[in-house]
């Protein structure tokens, strides 16, 4: 017998938010008295959105699934290299497993799902990146079907003013775009009721970047989230599937407040590892720090060059020991793999000192100004080791979950195996295990 599951990921939501949500009506109605990981979910390293969401839908750690950043590696403009497309994923995901078992599927603004042929009702996280894009042409490029494009266009009135100009600055304007996402998801549920649907919104993350981990702005975000939960479940009611639906509220990472951002590539350029032109563009490099906010992956032009590797390690270790450049720990590739299952073509990983984020620029200033347009340079950010900071959440309720059952601690990689077991499908490549204590 087929099951139903609605997974709602609230980017950068943390356990303290759940404590505040308990007083709100839709949380009380649809999630109270179900299953909860009270001490939060241990996420992956680096604790950033795209790697985490791939782990959340595959059950695999970052090294195995292959998405080690929000971006593919580049020494130029990162905004041209967002990893929107699912072909970056090197393992089977929950949508593929569900489709093989005959389930209908949906994904609304879920990261790294563009072009995913196993999602029937797909609106990937994608923000009209190309000049001249229309809403329809852009999401067609990202894999939405003609019928899905009709739903997207029918809800365009909820988009931010000026969205037609495209790009993150114009299209992805929170909290407005979250209203659009929820209306699209609700229409998909009302009209087509896919048995497996994943939804993702981003206002919590945006507010935390802009104002710090805990601020009064989160009160508005929590109120909107409670409304969104109600709207999604009302759509399930109208579709006649509310009683069958297992609702899961999750998140990908927390955040930590920072005091500064440092461009470590400036120091590598000073040491002769990067060459820049008069305009500040990287024209050649032998070592390069590729920022994940509060951590960085360090690539070598020739990873087999042992003399280069030793020279870069010595340089970075000296910077760490000086204690003023934001480096809390320097991992070798082997240490990152053994301790955090993180690997993927880089030779070192730099972890923050706890109050520093990292940028990519190779020209001064060394210290980067705060900038709310880039998640790495806000008042708070993420990317750090998983056990640090406020922790992501898991709350679930429905016919296939036990009542009033808690775990003190969970793993993000255990989420997809739990969904798979609930649905009666297999994820043989997963590193995580099903949270059996939650399932009936």
C-alpha positions, -999 to +999 in steps of 0.1 A: +000+000+000+014+034-010+021+060+017+021+098+015+048+122+027+052+160+027+087+172+037+090+209+044+125+222+048+128+257+064+163+269+056+184+277+088+156+269+112+169+258+146+155+241+177+149+274+194+124+282+166+105+251+173+102+261+210+086+294+198+064+277+173+047+254+199+024+283+208+012+288+172-021+273+160-010+253+129+020+238+145-002+228+174-028+213+150-005+195+126+028+187+144+023+188+182+023+153+198+042+137+170+079+128+167+108+152+174+146+153+177+148+176+207+186+183+206+187+188+168+200+170+138+238+168+132+241+182+097+270+176+072+303+194+067+303+220+053+270+231+068+257+250+038+224+247+020+230+228-012+253+200+002+229+197+031+198+194+010+214+167-012+223+148+020+187+153+031+174+136+000+200+109-005+211+099+030+247+103+019+276+124+033+290+151+011+320+132-002+299+104-016+271+125-031+296+149-047+280+183-039+307+199-017+295+236-020+266+257-032+288+263-062+309+244-087+346+253-083+356+286-100+381+314-095+357+339-111+321+350-102+304+324-080+269+336-089+275+320-124+282+286-108+253+278-085+248+240-084+211+241-094+211+209-115+206+174-102+233+159-126+258+171-100+246+144-076+265+111-078+241+088-060+205+078-061+180+102-044+147+097-027+128+108-059+145+081-080+137+055-054+101+066-051+096+067-089+109+032-093+083+021-068+055+038-087+050+069-066+042+103-080+066+130-069+070+168-065+098+192-055+091+229-050+122+251-046+142+222-033+179+228-040+198+208-066+167+194-083+167+212-116+165+188-145+156+159-121+136+135-144+123+116-114+102+146-102+068+148-118+059+182-105+091+202-104+099+238-097+136+237-087+153+264-067+164+285-097+162+323-101+160+333-138+198+336-142+200+344-179+194+378-195+161+379-214+146+349-194+109+348-189+093+329-160+082+302-184+115+299-204+136+299-172+118+272-154+115+252-186+153+253-188+153+240-151+131+210-160+096+220-153+069+204-175+044+224-195+017+216-169+040+227-141+048+259-160+011+267-161+009+264-123+040+286-119+027+313-142-007+312-125+010+323-092+033+350-106+013+377-088+029+365-056+065+372-069+085+403-059+080+434-080+106+435-108+111+397-108+113+398-146+148+412-144+159+378-129+188+369-108+189+364-070+187+402-064+153+405-082+138+371-082+148+356-048+135+383-025+125+370+009+100+368+024+079+376-007+093+347-028+083+322+000+046+332-005+051+323-042+067+290-033+039+280-009+012+290-033+028+270-061+032+240-038-004+243-026-017+244-061+004+213-070-011+195-040-047+206-047-046+197-084-023+167-085-016+154-049+018+138-055+024+111-029+060+123-023+065+161-022+094+182-009+092+219-003+119+245+007+117+281+018+144+305+028+133+335+049+148+322+082+181+319+065+179+354+050+168+371+082+196+354+102+222+365+077+209+401+078+202+405+115+220+378+134+210+344+147+184+356+171+165+388+164+130+401+165+127+396+128+124+359+135+090+365+151+076+375+117+093+345+100+078+321+125+043+335+121+046+331+084+059+296+087+029+287+108+007+301+082+025+282+055+021+249+074-017+256+075-019+264+038-001+233+028-022+211+050-054+229+038-043+220+003-040+184+014-075+186+029-090+200-003-072+172-023-087+147+001-054+134+013-048+152+046-055+121+068-030+101+048-003+126+047+029+124+069+041+159+075+078+164+082+094+197+092+131+198+088+160+222+082+195+220+068+218+239+092+219+266+118+239+298+118+265+316+140+270+353+145+303+365+130+325+396+136+343+398+103+351+382+069+386+376+056+397+371+020+424+344+026+433+344-011+449+379-005+474+362+017+480+334-008+486+360-035+511+377-012+529+344-009+530+339-047+503+312-050+479+334-070+485+358-098+461+387-104+459+414-131+454+451-126+417+447-124+420+422-096+411+392-117+428+358-110+449+351-141+467+321-127+469+301-095+487+273-078+465+273-046+431+288-041+407+290-011+371+283-022+348+297+005+319+279+021+315+309+045+328+297+078+350+270+061+370+269+029+381+241+006+416+247-006+424+235-041+458+230-056+463+234-094+484+202-093+473+181-063+501+156-071+528+182-067+541+172-032+564+202-030+535+225-037+513+207-012+539+210+015+545+247+008+508+255+009+503+235+041+532+253+058+518+287+047+483+280+060+496+265+092+517+296+098+486+317+093+467+296+117+493+298+144+495+336+141+459+336+154+447+367+136+435+354+102+404+336+113+417+300+110+406+278+138+417+245+123+435+233+092+423+198+079+443+178+055+422+160+028+427+128+047+415+143+080+385+159+065+375+125+049+381+105+080+364+128+104+336+144+084+332+122+052+342+153+032+363+149+001+362+160-035+393+172-053+406+197-027+437+192-006+429+210+026+399+224+045+401+255+066+377+258+095+368+292+111+379+304+145+342+308+153+337+345+146+352+348+111+337+340+077+358+337+045+356+353+011+373+345-022+389+377-034+426+377-041+431+415-039+428+438-009+411+447+013+419+416+034+389+422+056+356+421+037+328+445+046+294+430+058+272+425+028+236+411+031+236+403-007+261+375-001+253+348+025+290+346+035+292+382+046+260+388+066+259+393+104+256+356+108+264+327+085+271+289+084+295+265+068+312+255+101+316+221+117+282+204+124+283+202+162+288+239+166+261+266+168+223+263+169+211+230+155+187+221+127+154+204+133+133+174+127+096+173+137+071+148+121+035+137+125+012+115+105-004+081+102+030+063+098+048+081+126+045+072+163+029+097+187+049+116+214+082+100+205+115+119+209+152+114+202+178+136+218+200+137+188+198+127+151+217+128+119+207+147+087+218+116+067+192+095+086+163+116+071+161+101+036+165+065+049+136+072+072+115+085+044+125+055+023+115+030+050+082+048+055+075+046+018+087+010+015+115+018-009+153+013-009+182+037-008+211+012-008+239+038-012+228+058+019+253+063+047+225+070+072+200+047+088+162+049+092+151+064+126+131+033+133+119+045+167+098+071+149+080+047+126+049+027+134 
